[in-house]
Amino acid sequence: MNVPFLDLKQQYGAIKDEIDAVLQEVINTCAFAGGPMTKKFESQFAPFCGCESAIGCGSGTEALWLALIGLGVGPGDEVITTPSTFIATSEAISFCGATPVFVDVVESTCNMNPALVEAAITPKTKAIIPVHLYGQMADMDPLMDIAAKHNLAVVEDACQAHGATYKGRRAGSIGNAGCFSFYPGKNLGAYGEAGAVVTSDEQLAETMATFRDHGQAKKYFHNIVGWNSRMDGFQGAVLGVKMKYIETWTRQRQENAALYAELLADIEGIETPMVIDGAESVYHLYVIQTDSRDELQAYLRENGIQTGLHYPIPLHLQEAYKSLGYKAGGFPVAEIAAKRILSLPMYPELREGQIRYVGEKIGDFFKKA
């Protein structure tokens, strides 16, 4: 049996007629940059996240950058985040002219450890970016308390957490802003690059919307020096269709995760994902940890099962951030996790038989080991 890590064609096949119709509508109206389809999607996505406004843009990376720019982060500032994430998180900080400051993660979730944040705060600290990794939100209450105490902004990197909840609140609705990626493989994926920032801060929303459109409040009247970060009309149209299905797809992911957990529960040598109290994961990824990661990955590949590594090199050890002066051993939990993580196939259309096959082969590997 072959089990792909992700199968976007299956999802497209299920909604093909709807997708084709809205794409044709964009072509007919020639509303390619922004336009009514993007505005409609923004009006759907904001309430989905429990926020007043959604500002569509070109990617999740741009969403993070927009939020930081809107909050006034700039040269000389520091922004605290985690080394266990995709580099887009820290790139957004760097492109504001600010410096990323890393804190270690919690072993069980690979999310930011709130107990370590306060020690990283300096007079230059302007914001905190917790990353809701793999589909589960970070422990937000203590992070918000620390931010309030030190008058810091909080930008949620929710690029992997569309619809995830923490104590009844949706990802993106707790901090000053929440940032989302709609990269094709995400839980809510476009057919190309796209992103959005959500917020309930009216002034922040206005600033970000102006900045992403060349700094103009209306055409040719530029209030600030901005940038071109508009969402394509095609992507707004695709995302608008997919909004009707996101809740169903999330339940399917959660059901798949529950089956994985059942099948892997009694296998010694692996750790399955842990969800913190009061949270609900949307399982963008199903990530196990094992000391035999590389050997297990090779064995699964030999048996037709595709897997992924998210992320094998923590940001503080990337060549791009060598200038920050971090050394190996600086963030031991993140570094150990990076050597043990393995992402199993996870998408709504994954069949029960495929999941059982993956569980069976993982069991076979550890029996032989």
C-alpha positions as a Python dict, from the first residue, in 0.01 Angstrom:
ca = {
    (1, 'M'): (0, 0, 0),
    (2, 'N'): (115, 354, -76),
    (3, 'V'): (27, 629, 172),
    (4, 'P'): (114, 982, 52),
    (5, 'F'): (207, 1243, 308),
    (6, 'L'): (-50, 1478, 151),
    (7, 'D'): (-297, 1440, -137),
    (8, 'L'): (-430, 1773, -263),
    (9, 'K'): (-582, 1619, -576),
    (10, 'Q'): (-834, 1425, -368),
    (11, 'Q'): (-965, 1740, -206),
    (12, 'Y'): (-984, 1925, -537),
    (13, 'G'): (-1177, 1638, -693),
    (14, 'A'): (-1442, 1659, -420),
    (15, 'I'): (-1510, 2031, -473),
    (16, 'K'): (-1402, 2066, -837),
    (17, 'D'): (-1729, 2205, -974),
    (18, 'E'): (-1748, 2480, -711),
    (19, 'I'): (-1382, 2572, -751),
    (20, 'D'): (-1397, 2583, -1129),
    (21, 'A'): (-1707, 2803, -1117),
    (22, 'V'): (-1557, 3070, -889),
    (23, 'L'): (-1229, 3074, -1080),
    (24, 'Q'): (-1424, 3136, -1400),
    (25, 'E'): (-1613, 3415, -1224),
    (26, 'V'): (-1285, 3587, -1135),
    (27, 'I'): (-1178, 3559, -1499),
    (28, 'N'): (-1511, 3695, -1619),
    (29, 'T'): (-1491, 3998, -1389),
    (30, 'C'): (-1113, 4044, -1430),
    (31, 'A'): (-1089, 4112, -1054),
    (32, 'F'): (-743, 3959, -1024),
    (33, 'A'): (-580, 4170, -750),
    (34, 'G'): (-794, 4188, -439),
    (35, 'G'): (-1149, 4247, -554),
    (36, 'P'): (-1490, 4122, -437),
    (37, 'M'): (-1389, 3756, -393),
    (38, 'T'): (-1108, 3852, -157),
    (39, 'K'): (-1334, 4090, 34),
    (40, 'K'): (-1598, 3820, 67),
    (41, 'F'): (-1342, 3575, 203),
    (42, 'E'): (-1215, 3834, 453),
    (43, 'S'): (-1573, 3885, 574),
    (44, 'Q'): (-1603, 3508, 629),
    (45, 'F'): (-1265, 3445, 788),
    (46, 'A'): (-1276, 3720, 1052),
    (47, 'P'): (-1583, 3585, 1236),
    (48, 'F'): (-1455, 3228, 1195),
    (49, 'C'): (-1155, 3337, 1402),
    (50, 'G'): (-1366, 3536, 1647),
    (51, 'C'): (-1226, 3869, 1527),
    (52, 'E'): (-1364, 4191, 1383),
    (53, 'S'): (-1135, 4220, 1081),
    (54, 'A'): (-933, 4005, 843),
    (55, 'I'): (-676, 4155, 609),
    (56, 'G'): (-586, 3928, 319),
    (57, 'C'): (-231, 3938, 188),
    (58, 'G'): (16, 3747, -25),
    (59, 'S'): (144, 3485, 220),
    (60, 'G'): (170, 3387, 585),
    (61, 'T'): (516, 3545, 593),
    (62, 'E'): (368, 3874, 478),
    (63, 'A'): (90, 3839, 735),
    (64, 'L'): (348, 3824, 1016),
    (65, 'W'): (539, 4117, 868),
    (66, 'L'): (222, 4324, 826),
    (67, 'A'): (125, 4266, 1189),
    (68, 'L'): (467, 4368, 1321),
    (69, 'I'): (483, 4675, 1095),
    (70, 'G'): (132, 4772, 1206),
    (71, 'L'): (235, 4745, 1570),
    (72, 'G'): (535, 4971, 1513),
    (73, 'V'): (811, 4712, 1543),
    (74, 'G'): (1128, 4845, 1379),
    (75, 'P'): (1505, 4878, 1389),
    (76, 'G'): (1655, 4838, 1736),
    (77, 'D'): (1357, 4643, 1870),
    (78, 'E'): (1360, 4282, 1988),
    (79, 'V'): (1083, 4027, 1938),
    (80, 'I'): (1069, 3707, 2141),
    (81, 'T'): (975, 3387, 1963),
    (82, 'T'): (1065, 3017, 1949),
    (83, 'P'): (1340, 2836, 1754),
    (84, 'S'): (1101, 2546, 1678),
    (85, 'T'): (919, 2688, 1378),
    (86, 'F'): (956, 2759, 1008),
    (87, 'I'): (1194, 3045, 935),
    (88, 'A'): (908, 3270, 816),
    (89, 'T'): (839, 3356, 1182),
    (90, 'S'): (1183, 3505, 1237),
    (91, 'E'): (1213, 3641, 882),
    (92, 'A'): (922, 3873, 950),
    (93, 'I'): (1102, 4003, 1258),
    (94, 'S'): (1427, 4050, 1067),
    (95, 'F'): (1260, 4234, 779),
    (96, 'C'): (1122, 4488, 1025),
    (97, 'G'): (1482, 4561, 1118),
    (98, 'A'): (1425, 4404, 1459),
    (99, 'T'): (1612, 4116, 1623),
    (100, 'P'): (1457, 3777, 1696),
    (101, 'V'): (1520, 3656, 2051),
    (102, 'F'): (1454, 3287, 2104),
    (103, 'V'): (1324, 3101, 2408),
    (104, 'D'): (1303, 2724, 2442),
    (105, 'V'): (993, 2513, 2403),
    (106, 'V'): (791, 2266, 2609),
    (107, 'E'): (899, 1909, 2540),
    (108, 'S'): (549, 1764, 2509),
    (109, 'T'): (413, 2015, 2254),
    (110, 'C'): (718, 2193, 2105),
    (111, 'N'): (535, 2520, 2174),
    (112, 'M'): (688, 2819, 2352),
    (113, 'N'): (762, 2765, 2722),
    (114, 'P'): (596, 3058, 2905),
    (115, 'A'): (815, 3002, 3212),
    (116, 'L'): (1122, 3112, 3012),
    (117, 'V'): (983, 3423, 2845),
    (118, 'E'): (1021, 3682, 3120),
    (119, 'A'): (1395, 3618, 3153),
    (120, 'A'): (1437, 3702, 2783),
    (121, 'I'): (1272, 4044, 2809),
    (122, 'T'): (1499, 4349, 2783),
    (123, 'P'): (1430, 4724, 2745),
    (124, 'K'): (1439, 4663, 2368),
    (125, 'T'): (1164, 4399, 2368),
    (126, 'K'): (861, 4514, 2171),
    (127, 'A'): (656, 4200, 2110),
    (128, 'I'): (615, 3826, 2161),
    (129, 'I'): (530, 3583, 1880),
    (130, 'P'): (405, 3250, 2017),
    (131, 'V'): (381, 2986, 1743),
    (132, 'H'): (82, 2752, 1743),
    (133, 'L'): (284, 2461, 1614),
    (134, 'Y'): (143, 2154, 1437),
    (135, 'G'): (-216, 2274, 1489),
    (136, 'Q'): (-217, 2328, 1866),
    (137, 'M'): (-220, 2670, 2031),
    (138, 'A'): (53, 2773, 2271),
    (139, 'D'): (-35, 2818, 2639),
    (140, 'M'): (-168, 3171, 2592),
    (141, 'D'): (-288, 3279, 2939),
    (142, 'P'): (57, 3308, 3101),
    (143, 'L'): (198, 3463, 2784),
    (144, 'M'): (-72, 3729, 2781),
    (145, 'D'): (-13, 3799, 3151),
    (146, 'I'): (359, 3851, 3086),
    (147, 'A'): (286, 4074, 2787),
    (148, 'A'): (44, 4288, 2989),
    (149, 'K'): (292, 4320, 3275),
    (150, 'H'): (565, 4447, 3041),
    (151, 'N'): (344, 4636, 2795),
    (152, 'L'): (433, 4411, 2502),
    (153, 'A'): (233, 4329, 2191),
    (154, 'V'): (144, 3969, 2115),
    (155, 'V'): (127, 3842, 1757),
    (156, 'E'): (-2, 3487, 1724),
    (157, 'D'): (170, 3285, 1453),
    (158, 'A'): (-136, 3076, 1372),
    (159, 'C'): (-14, 2968, 1028),
    (160, 'Q'): (-66, 2601, 1126),
    (161, 'A'): (-370, 2645, 1348),
    (162, 'H'): (-679, 2746, 1147),
    (163, 'G'): (-971, 2694, 1385),
    (164, 'A'): (-769, 2565, 1681),
    (165, 'T'): (-903, 2669, 2022),
    (166, 'Y'): (-762, 2754, 2364),
    (167, 'K'): (-1012, 2772, 2650),
    (168, 'G'): (-1293, 2837, 2406),
    (169, 'R'): (-1118, 3104, 2200),
    (170, 'R'): (-1002, 3057, 1845),
    (171, 'A'): (-645, 3093, 1723),
    (172, 'G'): (-574, 3453, 1628),
    (173, 'S'): (-830, 3609, 1862),
    (174, 'I'): (-627, 3633, 2184),
    (175, 'G'): (-325, 3847, 2094),
    (176, 'N'): (-319, 4188, 1928),
    (177, 'A'): (-323, 4008, 1595),
    (178, 'G'): (-323, 3656, 1454),
    (179, 'C'): (-141, 3557, 1137),
    (180, 'F'): (-239, 3278, 898),
    (181, 'S'): (-86, 3110, 597),
    (182, 'F'): (-301, 2962, 323),
    (183, 'Y'): (-15, 2778, 157),
    (184, 'P'): (-174, 2490, -40),
    (185, 'G'): (-90, 2221, 216),
    (186, 'K'): (-240, 2407, 514),
    (187, 'N'): (-571, 2308, 676),
    (188, 'L'): (-726, 2594, 480),
    (189, 'G'): (-515, 2608, 166),
    (190, 'A'): (-521, 2832, -139),
    (191, 'Y'): (-411, 2733, -489),
    (192, 'G'): (-90, 2928, -454),
    (193, 'E'): (50, 3168, -195),
    (194, 'A'): (-186, 3363, 32),
    (195, 'G'): (-218, 3477, 393),
    (196, 'A'): (-421, 3694, 629),
    (197, 'V'): (-401, 3883, 956),
    (198, 'V'): (-699, 3890, 1190),
    (199, 'T'): (-755, 4144, 1466),
    (200, 'S'): (-1026, 4320, 1664),
    (201, 'D'): (-817, 4637, 1691),
    (202, 'E'): (-980, 4877, 1443),
    (203, 'Q'): (-680, 5110, 1418),
    (204, 'L'): (-438, 4821, 1367),
    (205, 'A'): (-662, 4673, 1097),
    (206, 'E'): (-675, 5007, 915),
    (207, 'T'): (-298, 5051, 933),
    (208, 'M'): (-232, 4701, 796),
    (209, 'A'): (-491, 4735, 520),
    (210, 'T'): (-336, 5065, 412),
    (211, 'F'): (20, 4934, 426),
    (212, 'R'): (-57, 4623, 215),
    (213, 'D'): (-198, 4846, -61),
    (214, 'H'): (100, 5077, -123),
    (215, 'G'): (8, 5289, 178),
    (216, 'Q'): (-301, 5430, 11),
    (217, 'A'): (-636, 5483, 181),
    (218, 'K'): (-781, 5548, -166),
    (219, 'K'): (-624, 5523, -507),
    (220, 'Y'): (-323, 5752, -560),
    (221, 'F'): (-355, 5909, -212),
    (222, 'H'): (-66, 5757, -14),
    (223, 'N'): (-75, 5827, 358),
    (224, 'I'): (231, 5615, 439),
    (225, 'V'): (510, 5438, 253),
    (226, 'G'): (357, 5095, 211),
    (227, 'W'): (403, 4775, 16),
    (228, 'N'): (215, 4559, -235),
    (229, 'S'): (77, 4268, -31),
    (230, 'R'): (-270, 4225, -177),
    (231, 'M'): (-427, 3879, -194),
    (232, 'D'): (-497, 3757, -548),
    (233, 'G'): (-860, 3736, -649),
    (234, 'F'): (-816, 3372, -750),
    (235, 'Q'): (-696, 3283, -400),
    (236, 'G'): (-981, 3472, -233),
    (237, 'A'): (-1225, 3280, -452),
    (238, 'V'): (-1074, 2940, -369),
    (239, 'L'): (-1060, 3014, 3),
    (240, 'G'): (-1420, 3136, -1),
    (241, 'V'): (-1534, 2798, -132),
    (242, 'K'): (-1319, 2609, 116),
    (243, 'M'): (-1458, 2803, 414),
    (244, 'K'): (-1777, 2596, 378),
    (245, 'Y'): (-1579, 2280, 446),
    (246, 'I'): (-1315, 2379, 703),
    (247, 'E'): (-1518, 2262, 1005),
    (248, 'T'): (-1585, 1921, 845),
    (249, 'W'): (-1222, 1883, 740),
    (250, 'T'): (-1110, 1971, 1093),
    (251, 'R'): (-1331, 1700, 1244),
    (252, 'Q'): (-1189, 1450, 997),
    (253, 'R'): (-834, 1543, 1096),
    (254, 'Q'): (-924, 1503, 1464),
    (255, 'E'): (-1080, 1163, 1395),
    (256, 'N'): (-767, 1058, 1208),
    (257, 'A'): (-553, 1174, 1499),
    (258, 'A'): (-767, 980, 1746),
    (259, 'L'): (-720, 663, 1542),
    (260, 'Y'): (-345, 718, 1522),
    (261, 'A'): (-336, 767, 1901),
    (262, 'E'): (-528, 443, 1955),
    (263, 'L'): (-306, 242, 1722),
    (264, 'L'): (22, 380, 1856),
    (265, 'A'): (-68, 389, 2227),
    (266, 'D'): (98, 63, 2327),
    (267, 'I'): (409, 87, 2110),
    (268, 'E'): (718, 145, 2321),
    (269, 'G'): (973, 385, 2179),
    (270, 'I'): (748, 660, 2048),
    (271, 'E'): (568, 960, 2194),
    (272, 'T'): (240, 1070, 2037),
    (273, 'P'): (113, 1432, 2036),
    (274, 'M'): (-10, 1569, 2368),
    (275, 'V'): (-287, 1830, 2379),
    (276, 'I'): (-275, 2068, 2676),
    (277, 'D'): (-575, 2115, 2906),
    (278, 'G'): (-834, 2350, 2762),
    (279, 'A'): (-700, 2328, 2408),
    (280, 'E'): (-827, 2163, 2092),
    (281, 'S'): (-576, 2081, 1819),
    (282, 'V'): (-667, 2089, 1452),
    (283, 'Y'): (-377, 1858, 1366),
    (284, 'H'): (-220, 2040, 1076),
    (285, 'L'): (51, 1781, 1132),
    (286, 'Y'): (55, 1457, 1331),
    (287, 'V'): (405, 1457, 1479),
    (288, 'I'): (548, 1172, 1684),
    (289, 'Q'): (884, 1170, 1860),
    (290, 'T'): (1128, 880, 1872),
    (291, 'D'): (1500, 825, 1924),
    (292, 'S'): (1488, 599, 1616),
    (293, 'R'): (1350, 873, 1390),
    (294, 'D'): (1579, 831, 1090),
    (295, 'E'): (1560, 451, 1092),
    (296, 'L'): (1182, 458, 1128),
    (297, 'Q'): (1146, 708, 845),
    (298, 'A'): (1357, 489, 616),
    (299, 'Y'): (1154, 179, 709),
    (300, 'L'): (824, 354, 641),
    (301, 'R'): (954, 481, 306),
    (302, 'E'): (1048, 126, 209),
    (303, 'N'): (689, 29, 284),
    (304, 'G'): (531, 301, 72),
    (305, 'I'): (461, 551, 351),
    (306, 'Q'): (568, 912, 303),
    (307, 'T'): (662, 1115, 610),
    (308, 'G'): (803, 1462, 680),
    (309, 'L'): (1043, 1642, 915),
    (310, 'H'): (908, 1964, 1074),
    (311, 'Y'): (1166, 2103, 1156),
    (312, 'P'): (1506, 1928, 1164),
    (313, 'I'): (1723, 2235, 1232),
    (314, 'P'): (1607, 2487, 1497),
    (315, 'L'): (1627, 2850, 1385),
    (316, 'H'): (1907, 2946, 1625),
    (317, 'L'): (2135, 2691, 1452),
    (318, 'Q'): (2051, 2801, 1097),
    (319, 'E'): (2333, 2960, 898),
    (320, 'A'): (2105, 3258, 828),
    (321, 'Y'): (2110, 3348, 1200),
    (322, 'K'): (2473, 3274, 1273),
    (323, 'S'): (2527, 3646, 1341),
    (324, 'L'): (2301, 3629, 1649),
    (325, 'G'): (2567, 3426, 1827),
    (326, 'Y'): (2357, 3134, 1947),
    (327, 'K'): (2538, 2804, 1997),
    (328, 'A'): (2440, 2439, 2007),
    (329, 'G'): (2306, 2359, 2353),
    (330, 'G'): (2146, 2700, 2394),
    (331, 'F'): (1793, 2566, 2361),
    (332, 'P'): (1825, 2197, 2453),
    (333, 'V'): (1457, 2099, 2440),
    (334, 'A'): (1415, 2237, 2088),
    (335, 'E'): (1742, 2076, 1977),
    (336, 'I'): (1653, 1733, 2114),
    (337, 'A'): (1304, 1749, 1961),
    (338, 'A'): (1451, 1840, 1621),
    (339, 'K'): (1636, 1507, 1620),
    (340, 'R'): (1329, 1305, 1725),
    (341, 'I'): (1032, 1450, 1535),
    (342, 'L'): (860, 1264, 1252),
    (343, 'S'): (542, 1384, 1081),
    (344, 'L'): (305, 1107, 972),
    (345, 'P'): (54, 1139, 685),
    (346, 'M'): (-231, 1367, 791),
    (347, 'Y'): (-510, 1514, 581),
    (348, 'P'): (-892, 1494, 591),
    (349, 'E'): (-922, 1248, 305),
    (350, 'L'): (-682, 996, 463),
    (351, 'R'): (-863, 661, 477),
    (352, 'E'): (-896, 443, 785),
    (353, 'G'): (-720, 158, 608),
    (354, 'Q'): (-423, 381, 530),
    (355, 'I'): (-394, 494, 892),
    (356, 'R'): (-414, 135, 1015),
    (357, 'Y'): (-143, 38, 768),
    (358, 'V'): (84, 317, 899),
    (359, 'G'): (18, 205, 1258),
    (360, 'E'): (87, -158, 1165),
    (361, 'K'): (419, -75, 1001),
    (362, 'I'): (532, 142, 1292),
    (363, 'G'): (449, -148, 1524),
    (364, 'D'): (642, -390, 1302),
    (365, 'F'): (947, -162, 1306),
    (366, 'F'): (967, -146, 1684),
    (367, 'K'): (907, -520, 1722),
    (368, 'K'): (1204, -585, 1495),
    (369, 'A'): (1410, -321, 1672),
}
